[in-house]
Amino acid sequence: MNVLDVENVSASHNGTLAINKISFSVKEGDLLGIVGPNGAGKTTLFRAILGLQNYQGKIRLFGYEGSQYAALLPMVGYVPQKVSFESNFPATVFDVVGMGLLPKKKLQRGVALIQGCGCNWNRIFGESSKNTEKIGKALEIVGLEHLRDRRISELSGGEQQRTFIASALVKEPVLLILDEPVTGVDMEVQNKFYSVIRKINKENKITIIWASHDLTAISDYATKVACMNRDLFFHGEKEEFFSNKDLLKTYSESAMQMHMHNHSHEV
């Protein structure tokens, strides 16, 4: 079953075409790694999927469009590249994860639609309905249960990022979108993060779309790859992408061109 269908989607950012007639599908259980240089349109694509960006074309969740699509959006988890908050923000890790909880009323229609198309929901918490148990389980999955009472502002960058993943998990997403979530953290922290997303994908069967510049990590952990630079020039099995020298060369060249373009504008 396709969790997500993106069909001929174009969108602009600040008056400039950011993504151009992109089409791809994500199947249930995929861990799709999206690669592309800075400015390739990855974040614009995610904003379109999340209903935060105007676009041309069609985007469907589990085949649903329009008001039914909107009813499913609360069930999509999203972790942006950077989450900013005041350094003296008083909330604990437990509090921040709890902010991801949604009232049953907000989920009701989406859950009915998911069940109606045969998707297995409730893969993380089973029959557990207590919010405290859900928060505890989400923290356990990301390996932060020992920091539940620590202030979020006292955590390292990697621990904060895992907290935000737990906050996205606590509502039991049918799709989890991660926008370059390990930018600026060290290799040890990255490895912990990668083991977390593998666990979420394999054990909890949650479909994940993950944008990254790290081709090695994509090769190690993703099951499918999409490569884009405004246009989408590959979507398929990761083995096909990494065994195709022409594709890797195209990716490297587009990344270098975008880097040079950005650098010339900075100067």
Secondary structure, 3 states (H helix, E strand, C coil): CEEEEEEEEEEEECCEEEEEEEEEEEECCCEEEEECCCCCCHHHHHHHHCCCCCCEEEEEECCECHHHHHHHHHHEEEECCCCCCCCCCCCEHHHHHHCCCCCHHHHHHHHHHHHHCCCCCCCCCCCCCCHHHHHHHHHHHHCCHHHCCCEHHHCCHHHHHHHHHHHHHCCCCCEEEEECCCCCCCHHHHHHHHHHHHHHHHHCCCEEEEECCCHHHHHHHCCEEEEECCCEEEEEEHHHHHCCHHHHHHHHHHHHHHHHHHHHHHC
